[in-house]
Amino acid sequence: MKKPVLVVLAAGMGSRYGGLKQIDSVGSCGQCLIDYSIYDARRAGFEKVIFVISKGLEADFREMVGSRVSRGMDVRYAFQQLEDLTGDIDIPDTRTRPWGTVHAVLAARDLIDGPFAVINSDDYYGPEAFRVLYDYLANHTDRPDCFQYAMVGYHLRNTLSDNGGVNRGVCRTNRDGLLENIVEQLDIRKADDGGRFSTDGGQTWNYLTGDTLVSMNFWGFQYSFLEEAKKRFPILLRRALSLHPEEGEVQLPVLVTDLLDRGRAQVRVLSSGDAWFGVTYREDKPHVVAALREKTEQGLYPENLWA
């Protein structure tokens, strides 16, 4: 069986954050947030990382991230490009950004030949999360009748920002811990011990408890996912563009839900006791810096991760 590899989605430009948050330093030795996730991934057993980036970000990313990470990992790069895999789909002249996270994963298709994990570049997931997902991928394969995937879930209360709304995939599981569906809710804001969101511009609010299980885009897939993604991406993209011609895209929860609805896959939801944090907004950065400093002082990380 092939060793699992790690795919890092880093092509986004961080519009709400106000800069290139993928390469913004949060550690005392210049480390970015992604350095800590990859360090945790390496300790869990991952040896190869594939960064999915935009071509225009390549030089800065190689210098500020790849040059460090390559001291401990086999580093590869894939480039998410607007025209890739769109076939005969008409691309609006005003479209500049690519087509979502499914499109980003497919950008790395030629570099993946076995099981793989997917993470965002601007999230801290914690060491236990990487251990449980690596163990799952290393010990499970697809069944003849059903693909076997996994997702690390987090409690909503641990994933919200003090500085504005966030988008989260709200999950429903069955008694066996398998994902039944996942619904992307936009602009969830802190409210007491949980969160609230509105679908009518704030006239009415829907509330979620703090224990609500959400996806932070930490997935574990078999190679079969790439094959399904290549087949389903054009179909799902056309559907998205018919609803939102200028902004339509295909996110991983959409394809996962499509596979669940068609009985093609099962997704095991794995739990982690780690606290999540991230830098959705620039104002989130001081909290992240302080949290990582505390974890370093506690001995969870060395001062210089890649020395």
C-alpha positions as CSV (number, residue, x, y, z in Angstrom):
1,M,0.0,0.0,0.0
2,K,1.3,3.5,-0.9
3,K,2.2,5.8,2.0
4,P,-0.3,8.7,2.5
5,V,0.8,12.1,1.3
6,L,-0.3,15.5,2.4
7,V,-2.0,18.0,0.0
8,V,-2.0,21.7,1.2
9,L,-4.4,24.1,-0.5
10,A,-2.6,27.4,-0.6
11,A,-3.8,29.1,-3.8
12,G,-6.2,31.5,-2.0
13,M,-5.2,35.1,-1.7
14,G,-6.7,35.7,1.8
15,S,-9.0,38.6,0.8
16,R,-10.7,38.9,4.2
17,Y,-7.3,38.7,5.9
18,G,-6.0,41.5,3.8
19,G,-2.8,39.9,2.5
20,L,-1.0,36.6,1.7
21,K,-1.7,34.9,5.0
22,Q,-0.2,31.7,3.7
23,I,3.3,33.2,4.0
24,D,2.7,35.6,7.0
25,S,5.0,34.8,9.9
26,V,3.5,33.7,13.2
27,G,6.5,32.1,14.8
28,S,9.6,33.6,16.4
29,C,11.9,32.1,13.8
30,G,9.8,33.2,10.8
31,Q,7.5,30.2,10.6
32,C,4.1,30.5,8.9
33,L,1.0,28.8,10.4
34,I,1.4,26.1,7.8
35,D,4.9,25.2,9.1
36,Y,3.3,24.0,12.3
37,S,0.7,21.8,10.5
38,I,3.4,20.3,8.3
39,Y,5.6,19.7,11.4
40,D,2.7,17.8,13.0
41,A,2.0,15.9,9.8
42,R,5.7,14.8,9.7
43,R,5.5,13.5,13.2
44,A,2.4,11.6,12.4
45,G,4.1,9.8,9.5
46,F,3.6,11.9,6.4
47,E,6.8,12.3,4.4
48,K,5.6,14.1,1.2
49,V,3.8,17.4,0.9
50,I,2.2,18.8,-2.2
51,F,1.5,22.6,-2.1
52,V,-1.3,23.7,-4.5
53,I,-0.5,27.3,-5.2
54,S,-1.1,30.0,-7.8
55,K,1.7,30.4,-10.3
56,G,2.1,34.0,-9.4
57,L,2.8,33.1,-5.8
58,E,5.5,30.5,-6.6
59,A,8.7,32.5,-6.1
60,D,7.6,33.9,-2.7
61,F,6.1,30.6,-1.5
62,R,9.2,28.6,-2.4
63,E,11.5,31.1,-0.6
64,M,9.4,31.7,2.5
65,V,7.8,28.3,3.0
66,G,9.2,25.6,0.7
67,S,12.9,26.2,1.5
68,R,12.3,25.6,5.2
69,V,9.9,22.7,4.9
70,S,12.1,20.8,2.4
71,R,14.6,20.2,5.3
72,G,12.1,17.7,6.7
73,M,9.7,16.8,3.9
74,D,9.7,15.8,0.2
75,V,8.2,19.0,-1.2
76,R,6.3,19.2,-4.5
77,Y,4.3,22.0,-6.1
78,A,1.1,22.0,-8.2
79,F,-0.5,25.0,-9.8
80,Q,-4.2,25.8,-9.8
81,Q,-5.0,27.5,-13.1
82,L,-8.3,28.9,-14.3
83,E,-8.4,27.0,-17.6
84,D,-7.5,23.6,-16.2
85,L,-10.2,20.9,-16.7
86,T,-12.9,23.3,-17.9
87,G,-13.2,21.7,-21.3
88,D,-15.9,23.4,-23.4
89,I,-17.3,25.4,-20.4
90,D,-17.6,29.1,-21.3
91,I,-15.4,31.1,-18.8
92,P,-16.8,34.6,-18.1
93,D,-14.3,37.3,-19.2
94,T,-14.4,38.8,-15.7
95,R,-13.5,35.5,-14.0
96,T,-10.1,35.6,-12.4
97,R,-10.1,33.1,-9.5
98,P,-10.1,29.3,-10.0
99,W,-13.0,26.9,-9.4
100,G,-12.9,26.0,-5.7
101,T,-11.3,23.3,-3.6
102,V,-12.2,20.3,-5.8
103,H,-10.4,22.1,-8.6
104,A,-7.5,22.7,-6.3
105,V,-7.1,19.1,-5.4
106,L,-7.3,18.0,-9.0
107,A,-4.4,20.4,-9.8
108,A,-2.2,17.9,-7.9
109,R,-3.6,14.8,-9.6
110,D,-0.4,14.0,-11.4
111,L,1.6,14.0,-8.2
112,I,-0.7,11.7,-6.2
113,D,-0.7,7.9,-6.6
114,G,-2.3,6.6,-3.4
115,P,-4.1,7.8,-0.3
116,F,-3.8,11.5,0.6
117,A,-4.9,14.0,3.2
118,V,-6.1,17.5,2.3
119,I,-5.7,20.6,4.5
120,N,-6.0,24.4,4.3
121,S,-2.9,26.5,4.5
122,D,-4.3,28.9,7.0
123,D,-5.6,26.6,9.7
124,Y,-3.9,25.0,12.8
125,Y,-5.3,21.5,13.3
126,G,-3.2,20.1,16.1
127,P,-0.9,17.0,16.3
128,E,-3.6,14.5,17.4
129,A,-5.7,15.4,14.3
130,F,-2.8,14.4,12.0
131,R,-2.1,11.2,13.9
132,V,-5.7,9.9,13.7
133,L,-6.1,10.8,10.0
134,Y,-2.7,9.3,9.1
135,D,-3.6,6.1,11.0
136,Y,-6.9,5.9,9.2
137,L,-5.3,6.3,5.7
138,A,-2.5,3.8,6.5
139,N,-5.0,1.1,7.6
140,H,-8.0,1.4,5.4
141,T,-8.6,0.8,1.7
142,D,-11.7,1.1,-0.5
143,R,-14.3,-1.6,-0.3
144,P,-15.4,-3.1,-3.6
145,D,-18.8,-1.6,-3.2
146,C,-18.0,1.7,-1.5
147,F,-15.1,4.2,-1.2
148,Q,-13.7,4.6,2.3
149,Y,-12.8,8.2,3.2
150,A,-12.4,10.2,6.4
151,M,-12.7,13.7,7.9
152,V,-11.5,15.2,11.1
153,G,-14.4,17.0,12.8
154,Y,-14.2,19.9,15.3
155,H,-16.8,21.5,17.6
156,L,-18.1,24.8,16.3
157,R,-17.3,26.7,19.5
158,N,-13.6,26.0,18.9
159,T,-13.6,27.3,15.3
160,L,-15.1,30.8,15.5
161,S,-13.4,34.1,15.2
162,D,-13.8,37.1,17.5
163,N,-13.3,39.4,14.6
164,G,-16.0,38.5,12.1
165,G,-18.0,35.7,10.4
166,V,-16.6,32.5,9.1
167,N,-17.8,29.8,6.7
168,R,-18.1,26.3,8.1
169,G,-19.3,22.9,6.8
170,V,-22.0,21.8,9.3
171,C,-22.0,18.0,9.6
172,R,-24.6,15.4,10.5
173,T,-23.4,11.9,11.5
174,N,-25.2,8.7,12.2
175,R,-24.8,6.4,15.2
176,D,-21.8,4.7,13.7
177,G,-19.9,7.9,13.3
178,L,-20.3,8.1,9.5
179,L,-21.0,11.4,7.8
180,E,-24.6,11.7,6.5
181,N,-24.4,15.1,5.0
182,I,-22.5,18.4,5.2
183,V,-24.0,21.8,4.5
184,E,-21.8,24.9,4.0
185,Q,-23.1,27.8,6.2
186,L,-21.8,31.2,5.4
187,D,-20.8,34.0,7.8
188,I,-21.3,32.2,11.1
189,R,-20.7,34.6,14.0
190,K,-20.1,34.0,17.7
191,A,-23.2,33.9,19.8
192,D,-23.0,32.8,23.5
193,D,-21.5,29.3,23.5
194,G,-22.2,28.7,19.8
195,G,-22.8,30.6,16.6
196,R,-25.5,32.2,14.6
197,F,-26.0,32.8,10.9
198,S,-28.5,34.6,8.7
199,T,-29.8,33.7,5.2
200,D,-31.8,36.9,4.8
201,G,-29.3,39.7,5.4
202,G,-29.7,39.7,9.2
203,Q,-33.5,40.0,9.4
204,T,-33.7,36.6,11.1
205,W,-31.0,34.4,12.7
206,N,-30.4,30.7,12.9
207,Y,-28.5,29.4,16.0
208,L,-26.0,26.5,16.3
209,T,-24.8,25.0,19.5
210,G,-21.2,25.0,20.5
211,D,-21.1,21.2,20.2
212,T,-22.2,21.3,16.5
213,L,-19.8,19.3,14.5
214,V,-18.1,21.2,11.6
215,S,-15.6,20.4,8.9
216,M,-12.4,22.5,8.7
217,N,-11.5,21.0,5.3
218,F,-9.3,18.3,6.8
219,W,-10.1,15.3,4.6
220,G,-8.6,11.8,4.0
221,F,-9.2,10.3,0.6
222,Q,-8.2,7.2,-1.4
223,Y,-6.9,7.6,-4.9
224,S,-10.5,6.8,-6.1
225,F,-11.5,10.3,-5.0
226,L,-9.4,11.8,-7.8
227,E,-11.0,9.5,-10.4
228,E,-14.5,10.5,-9.2
229,A,-13.5,14.2,-9.0
230,K,-12.3,14.2,-12.6
231,K,-15.7,12.7,-13.8
232,R,-18.0,14.8,-11.6
233,F,-16.2,18.2,-11.6
234,P,-17.5,19.4,-15.0
235,I,-21.0,18.3,-14.1
236,L,-20.9,20.1,-10.7
237,L,-19.2,23.2,-12.1
238,R,-21.9,23.6,-14.8
239,R,-24.5,23.3,-12.1
240,A,-22.8,25.9,-10.0
241,L,-22.3,28.3,-12.9
242,S,-26.0,28.0,-13.8
243,L,-26.8,29.3,-10.3
244,H,-24.0,31.8,-9.9
245,P,-22.5,32.7,-13.3
246,E,-19.7,35.0,-11.9
247,E,-18.8,33.2,-8.7
248,G,-19.8,29.5,-9.2
249,E,-17.2,27.0,-7.9
250,V,-17.1,23.4,-6.6
251,Q,-16.0,22.9,-3.0
252,L,-15.0,19.6,-1.5
253,P,-18.2,19.3,0.7
254,V,-20.3,19.5,-2.5
255,L,-18.5,16.6,-4.1
256,V,-18.4,14.6,-0.9
257,T,-22.2,15.1,-0.5
258,D,-22.7,14.1,-4.1
259,L,-20.8,10.8,-3.5
260,L,-22.8,10.2,-0.3
261,D,-26.1,10.8,-1.9
262,R,-25.3,8.4,-4.7
263,G,-24.1,5.7,-2.3
264,R,-20.6,5.7,-3.7
265,A,-18.7,6.5,-0.5
266,Q,-18.7,6.4,3.3
267,V,-16.9,9.1,5.3
268,R,-15.7,8.2,8.8
269,V,-15.7,11.3,11.0
270,L,-12.7,11.2,13.3
271,S,-12.5,13.2,16.5
272,S,-9.5,15.2,17.9
273,G,-9.0,16.7,21.2
274,D,-6.8,19.4,19.7
275,A,-8.0,23.0,19.6
276,W,-8.3,24.6,16.2
277,F,-7.3,28.1,15.4
278,G,-6.7,30.1,12.2
279,V,-6.2,33.5,10.7
280,T,-9.3,34.3,8.8
281,Y,-8.9,38.0,9.6
282,R,-5.7,40.0,10.3
283,E,-7.0,40.7,13.8
284,D,-6.8,37.0,14.5
285,K,-3.0,37.0,14.2
286,P,-2.1,38.2,17.8
287,H,-4.2,35.3,19.3
288,V,-2.5,32.8,17.0
289,V,1.0,34.1,17.8
290,A,0.3,33.9,21.5
291,A,-1.2,30.4,21.3
292,L,1.8,29.1,19.4
293,R,4.2,30.8,21.7
294,E,2.5,29.0,24.7
295,K,2.7,25.7,22.9
296,T,6.4,26.2,22.2
297,E,7.0,27.1,25.9
298,Q,5.2,24.0,26.9
299,G,7.5,21.9,24.7
300,L,5.1,20.8,22.1
301,Y,7.2,22.5,19.4
302,P,10.9,23.5,19.2
303,E,11.7,27.2,18.8
304,N,12.9,26.6,15.2
305,L,10.8,23.8,13.6
306,W,13.2,23.0,10.8
307,A,16.6,23.7,12.3
